[in-house]
Amino acid sequence: MNDTTVEYLEQVRQDFETSPFWKFAGLQTQKLEAGQVELYLPYRQDYDNVRGTIHGGMYMSVLDTTMGMLCRSMGANDVMTIQMTTQFLKPVVQETVYSKAAVINRTRSTALVEGTLFNEKDELVAHCTATFKLK
């Protein structure tokens, strides 16, 4: 990895980690490399829905953030979600979750990305695909 790549990835990290949503959610970066992102969300009771499980909106927010950060890590300076489909596979009760993302297909102006969310037992709890506009 050259200095430019290291500097660029550090800028990506700073852009995300200083955003109001990032601070609100309490996300943490576990891994940030070109084309590889893993985020960590420590459990807070504030995330619980009326059933006592983490709200699906939090699942989607973490996945969207992970996939957007992945797109940025590959050199896209401006990224916007234009479509996202999520499958909720398992409820999470008072557990930390972590997410990963991978590019399925990339063109000059869009990326089709897959996001996965896991619980503390490394069980897949949500899966999504999303299309991102890249600039």
Short mmCIF file of the C-alpha atoms (twelve columns), coordinates in Angstrom:
data_MODEL
# 
_entry.id   MODEL 
# 
loop_
_atom_site.group_PDB 
_atom_site.id 
_atom_site.type_symbol 
_atom_site.label_atom_id 
_atom_site.label_alt_id 
_atom_site.label_comp_id 
_atom_site.label_asym_id 
_atom_site.label_seq_id 
_atom_site.Cartn_x 
_atom_site.Cartn_y 
_atom_site.Cartn_z 
_atom_site.pdbx_PDB_model_num 
ATOM 1   C CA . MET A 1   0.000   0.000   0.000   1 
ATOM 2   C CA . ASN A 2   1.489   3.358   -0.985  1 
ATOM 3   C CA . ASP A 3   1.353   6.566   1.055   1 
ATOM 4   C CA . THR A 4   -1.431  8.012   -1.083  1 
ATOM 5   C CA . THR A 5   -3.631  5.006   -0.371  1 
ATOM 6   C CA . VAL A 6   -2.879  5.151   3.346   1 
ATOM 7   C CA . GLU A 7   -3.641  8.877   3.413   1 
ATOM 8   C CA . TYR A 8   -6.834  8.416   1.414   1 
ATOM 9   C CA . LEU A 9   -8.091  5.623   3.693   1 
ATOM 10  C CA . GLU A 10  -7.327  7.757   6.741   1 
ATOM 11  C CA . GLN A 11  -9.441  10.543  5.212   1 
ATOM 12  C CA . VAL A 12  -12.278 8.050   4.607   1 
ATOM 13  C CA . ARG A 13  -12.032 6.923   8.242   1 
ATOM 14  C CA . GLN A 14  -12.128 10.508  9.484   1 
ATOM 15  C CA . ASP A 15  -15.072 11.401  7.234   1 
ATOM 16  C CA . PHE A 16  -17.146 8.566   8.683   1 
ATOM 17  C CA . GLU A 17  -15.968 8.655   12.286  1 
ATOM 18  C CA . THR A 18  -16.647 12.392  12.628  1 
ATOM 19  C CA . SER A 19  -20.156 12.239  11.139  1 
ATOM 20  C CA . PRO A 20  -23.133 12.912  13.433  1 
ATOM 21  C CA . PHE A 21  -24.747 9.533   12.653  1 
ATOM 22  C CA . TRP A 22  -21.548 7.629   13.460  1 
ATOM 23  C CA . LYS A 23  -21.289 9.368   16.822  1 
ATOM 24  C CA . PHE A 24  -25.005 8.862   17.553  1 
ATOM 25  C CA . ALA A 25  -24.876 5.142   16.746  1 
ATOM 26  C CA . GLY A 26  -21.582 4.452   18.504  1 
ATOM 27  C CA . LEU A 27  -20.063 2.557   15.577  1 
ATOM 28  C CA . GLN A 28  -16.424 1.454   15.646  1 
ATOM 29  C CA . THR A 29  -14.107 0.631   12.753  1 
ATOM 30  C CA . GLN A 30  -12.594 -2.832  13.089  1 
ATOM 31  C CA . LYS A 31  -11.043 -2.996  9.614   1 
ATOM 32  C CA . LEU A 32  -10.595 -0.449  6.843   1 
ATOM 33  C CA . GLU A 33  -8.539  -1.384  3.816   1 
ATOM 34  C CA . ALA A 34  -9.081  -0.804  0.119   1 
ATOM 35  C CA . GLY A 35  -12.048 -3.053  -0.658  1 
ATOM 36  C CA . GLN A 36  -12.395 -4.403  2.897   1 
ATOM 37  C CA . VAL A 37  -14.465 -2.928  5.720   1 
ATOM 38  C CA . GLU A 38  -15.653 -4.366  9.010   1 
ATOM 39  C CA . LEU A 39  -17.621 -2.295  11.506  1 
ATOM 40  C CA . TYR A 40  -18.569 -3.079  15.095  1 
ATOM 41  C CA . LEU A 41  -21.634 -1.867  16.999  1 
ATOM 42  C CA . PRO A 42  -21.512 -2.320  20.779  1 
ATOM 43  C CA . TYR A 43  -24.974 -3.081  22.190  1 
ATOM 44  C CA . ARG A 44  -26.999 -0.288  23.789  1 
ATOM 45  C CA . GLN A 45  -30.522 -0.666  25.132  1 
ATOM 46  C CA . ASP A 46  -31.445 2.402   23.053  1 
ATOM 47  C CA . TYR A 47  -31.389 0.123   19.960  1 
ATOM 48  C CA . ASP A 48  -34.153 -2.163  21.262  1 
ATOM 49  C CA . ASN A 49  -37.606 -2.249  19.724  1 
ATOM 50  C CA . VAL A 50  -40.889 -3.095  21.511  1 
ATOM 51  C CA . ARG A 51  -40.004 -6.820  21.365  1 
ATOM 52  C CA . GLY A 52  -36.712 -6.304  23.215  1 
ATOM 53  C CA . THR A 53  -34.593 -7.061  20.143  1 
ATOM 54  C CA . ILE A 54  -32.367 -4.699  18.189  1 
ATOM 55  C CA . HIS A 55  -34.561 -2.668  15.837  1 
ATOM 56  C CA . GLY A 56  -34.316 -3.586  12.156  1 
ATOM 57  C CA . GLY A 57  -33.590 0.038   11.332  1 
ATOM 58  C CA . MET A 58  -30.322 -0.281  13.241  1 
ATOM 59  C CA . TYR A 59  -29.464 -3.408  11.246  1 
ATOM 60  C CA . MET A 60  -30.057 -1.480  8.025   1 
ATOM 61  C CA . SER A 61  -28.186 1.616   9.187   1 
ATOM 62  C CA . VAL A 62  -25.097 -0.384  10.138  1 
ATOM 63  C CA . LEU A 63  -25.192 -2.317  6.860   1 
ATOM 64  C CA . ASP A 64  -25.697 0.832   4.768   1 
ATOM 65  C CA . THR A 65  -22.805 2.556   6.527   1 
ATOM 66  C CA . THR A 66  -20.533 -0.464  6.067   1 
ATOM 67  C CA . MET A 67  -21.314 -0.757  2.364   1 
ATOM 68  C CA . GLY A 68  -20.934 2.996   1.799   1 
ATOM 69  C CA . MET A 69  -17.583 2.989   3.567   1 
ATOM 70  C CA . LEU A 70  -16.528 0.053   1.380   1 
ATOM 71  C CA . CYS A 71  -17.368 2.042   -1.765  1 
ATOM 72  C CA . ARG A 72  -15.377 4.986   -0.450  1 
ATOM 73  C CA . SER A 73  -12.435 2.696   0.384   1 
ATOM 74  C CA . MET A 74  -12.164 1.829   -3.311  1 
ATOM 75  C CA . GLY A 75  -11.656 5.439   -4.365  1 
ATOM 76  C CA . ALA A 76  -15.157 6.823   -4.828  1 
ATOM 77  C CA . ASN A 77  -15.148 10.300  -3.287  1 
ATOM 78  C CA . ASP A 78  -18.925 10.675  -3.231  1 
ATOM 79  C CA . VAL A 79  -21.252 7.729   -2.586  1 
ATOM 80  C CA . MET A 80  -25.031 7.609   -2.399  1 
ATOM 81  C CA . THR A 81  -27.321 4.631   -1.728  1 
ATOM 82  C CA . ILE A 82  -29.908 4.388   -4.508  1 
ATOM 83  C CA . GLN A 83  -31.466 1.009   -3.630  1 
ATOM 84  C CA . MET A 84  -31.204 -1.401  -0.687  1 
ATOM 85  C CA . THR A 85  -32.897 -4.740  0.041   1 
ATOM 86  C CA . THR A 86  -32.480 -6.380  3.437   1 
ATOM 87  C CA . GLN A 87  -33.337 -9.842  4.717   1 
ATOM 88  C CA . PHE A 88  -33.697 -10.091 8.491   1 
ATOM 89  C CA . LEU A 89  -32.618 -13.625 9.392   1 
ATOM 90  C CA . LYS A 90  -32.407 -13.711 13.172  1 
ATOM 91  C CA . PRO A 91  -33.263 -11.368 16.052  1 
ATOM 92  C CA . VAL A 92  -30.470 -9.989  18.209  1 
ATOM 93  C CA . VAL A 93  -31.110 -9.685  21.947  1 
ATOM 94  C CA . GLN A 94  -28.682 -7.590  23.989  1 
ATOM 95  C CA . GLU A 95  -25.657 -8.452  21.850  1 
ATOM 96  C CA . THR A 96  -22.970 -6.585  20.011  1 
ATOM 97  C CA . VAL A 97  -23.073 -6.955  16.225  1 
ATOM 98  C CA . TYR A 98  -20.495 -6.581  13.491  1 
ATOM 99  C CA . SER A 99  -20.809 -6.107  9.749   1 
ATOM 100 C CA . LYS A 100 -18.844 -6.778  6.584   1 
ATOM 101 C CA . ALA A 101 -19.320 -5.788  2.953   1 
ATOM 102 C CA . ALA A 102 -18.174 -7.031  -0.443  1 
ATOM 103 C CA . VAL A 103 -18.539 -5.685  -3.971  1 
ATOM 104 C CA . ILE A 104 -20.578 -7.919  -6.273  1 
ATOM 105 C CA . ASN A 105 -20.226 -5.769  -9.402  1 
ATOM 106 C CA . ARG A 106 -18.806 -2.336  -10.145 1 
ATOM 107 C CA . THR A 107 -19.167 -0.078  -13.131 1 
ATOM 108 C CA . ARG A 108 -17.782 3.403   -13.663 1 
ATOM 109 C CA . SER A 109 -20.786 5.034   -11.967 1 
ATOM 110 C CA . THR A 110 -22.414 2.369   -9.744  1 
ATOM 111 C CA . ALA A 111 -21.566 -0.509  -7.429  1 
ATOM 112 C CA . LEU A 112 -23.708 -3.475  -6.426  1 
ATOM 113 C CA . VAL A 113 -22.644 -4.377  -2.894  1 
ATOM 114 C CA . GLU A 114 -23.472 -7.166  -0.442  1 
ATOM 115 C CA . GLY A 115 -23.618 -6.513  3.294   1 
ATOM 116 C CA . THR A 116 -23.693 -9.061  6.102   1 
ATOM 117 C CA . LEU A 117 -24.419 -8.566  9.802   1 
ATOM 118 C CA . PHE A 118 -23.363 -11.038 12.508  1 
ATOM 119 C CA . ASN A 119 -24.038 -11.457 16.226  1 
ATOM 120 C CA . GLU A 120 -21.478 -12.253 18.941  1 
ATOM 121 C CA . LYS A 121 -21.712 -15.982 18.113  1 
ATOM 122 C CA . ASP A 122 -20.725 -15.223 14.487  1 
ATOM 123 C CA . GLU A 123 -24.235 -16.156 13.316  1 
ATOM 124 C CA . LEU A 124 -25.539 -14.339 10.250  1 
ATOM 125 C CA . VAL A 125 -28.454 -12.174 11.422  1 
ATOM 126 C CA . ALA A 126 -29.070 -10.031 8.327   1 
ATOM 127 C CA . HIS A 127 -28.074 -9.961  4.678   1 
ATOM 128 C CA . CYS A 128 -28.563 -7.173  2.186   1 
ATOM 129 C CA . THR A 129 -27.678 -5.973  -1.249  1 
ATOM 130 C CA . ALA A 130 -27.563 -2.368  -2.300  1 
ATOM 131 C CA . THR A 131 -26.754 -0.277  -5.330  1 
ATOM 132 C CA . PHE A 132 -24.614 2.812   -4.822  1 
ATOM 133 C CA . LYS A 133 -24.089 5.793   -7.102  1 
ATOM 134 C CA . LEU A 134 -20.356 6.544   -7.309  1 
ATOM 135 C CA . LYS A 135 -18.684 9.857   -8.145  1 
# 
